[in-house]
């Protein structure tokens, strides 16, 4: 089977302090992405809230990476949102599927994101044969920012960073010396 130069398959794995329930509460609220992942998500417009389990939730997204282009695409939740994860479909400048899978590993949550997409944006489709490695690097950069941002958001929400607390003793208070 030949893979088109406009097709991409990514697997990203994150490890964050906190529970699956805490992490899924953040990941499932697509409308909050620009607040906690602002380096990538510039704007999100909720088009359809979906059911109580998130199924059918739809949003229009405007995203970017470190390369000088932006993407307009729609996201739809295609499987119910549970502590174990959920699946999405993308259409527009990106077309394809994504699956978030969460598992608990002691005090941490392991998050896996499987993404299979093709480029829909005309200029990027034309350049993909040449710039595919750069586009893949751009995705890795965006996902690294997401990992950092999710860890910060979980700490902001009060999920304890057990590794840091256990590994580093509390810092002493400030000390002042007279001259």
Buried (B, 14 or more C-beta within 10 A) or exposed (E): EEEEBBBBEBEBEBEBBBBBEBBBBBBBBBEBBBEBBEBBBBEBEEBEEBEEBBBEBBBBBBBBBEBEEEBBBBBBBBBBBBBEBBBBBBEBBBBBEBBBBBEBEEBBBBBBBBBBBBBBBEEBBEBBEEBBEBBEBBBEBBBEBBBBBBBEBBBEEEBBBEEEEEEEEEEEEEEEEEE
